[in-house]
Amino acid sequence: MKKVFRMGIIGCGNIAHWHIRGIMDSPDLEVGAICDILPEKIAQKQALCGIAGAHCYSDYRAMLDSGKIDAVSICVPNYLHHEVAMEAIQRGLPYAVEKPVCDNETQVAELVRETEKKGLPNMVCFSYRFKSAARYARDLIRSGQLGKIYQINGEYFQAWGLPGADGRLTPLNWRFTKEQSITGALGDLGSHIIDLARFMTGFEYTKVTADLDTFIHKRPMPGGGPDGDVTVDDYVNIIGQMAGQGPVQGTGPVAVNISISRYAYGRGNYQRVQVYGDKGALCYNLDDSESLEINIGNAPMRMSHMFVTVPVPAKYNTTQMQSFADILGKCGDGLAADIHDGLISQRVVDKSFIAAESGARQNI
């Protein structure tokens, strides 16, 4: 009989909704237990997955020790990722952890060492690796159809930092505070595009410069009273280089530009990654839906400057939590991000922050 893995959810905020939905959609997973310090959050997720009260916890360590789970999704605010992941690792529990993985590269390196000691299956939730258009783009690039790659441009724009239609600002929450979020737009959104560029091309970052800042420095407190301080970045622009070997690149540099903002009016969850080579180019798009545009191959396409949206083959369809189930079942496709990918992404995030603070280019 095929094993169904029981997942524990630590942190019942917004991102946990998508983990739970993915678990419920997988024939290989089920929700074994949930945990949050806020009773109302537990009640919301209990209603979503229909789990019994005996499987609901306010102490995540008690849940880890309960014997009711085989693996864990870590969905708490960023500053808790390291602590919770270490507790799971010490108990020999496989884990999926949200991004950015930790506060800094040193903490992620510790998770790498301890995970390797235990030989634990793991996943870092760079969720856009599971978009079919991104996977198709990856194959086109790595097959050499774009030729030698010279330029990568990435954007990730949202609008929720702006005042809403009623003129009110989003209240201060943990994503606006350095104590809990560590970085703002850089870690929250930027880490995704940093990873997507690696995922699509197979290249690694070699150097970065960056600029980041805060547009609105005070926001209303959720419970009223004086406005609270925003202590993280609202936007970041990263200019850097990547390098790689193989059929799509020699020893020369690849130029990389990444632009991230929570203040892009009219945008929901908008991404755009453009990759330009000497034989072709492509553009991965995401907002309400995903798509892939290409200009590859012949003189009429090239000279007309025309990009064509192409259908994405069904073989590229997958989901994040089913991919984690496959990792647990030792039949994964190898395309999900693991803790090593998390370490590389964290290094680029850290170096970008240092570059912005110091004004000096940083080698990766």
Disulfide bonds with the S-S distance in Angstrom:
none
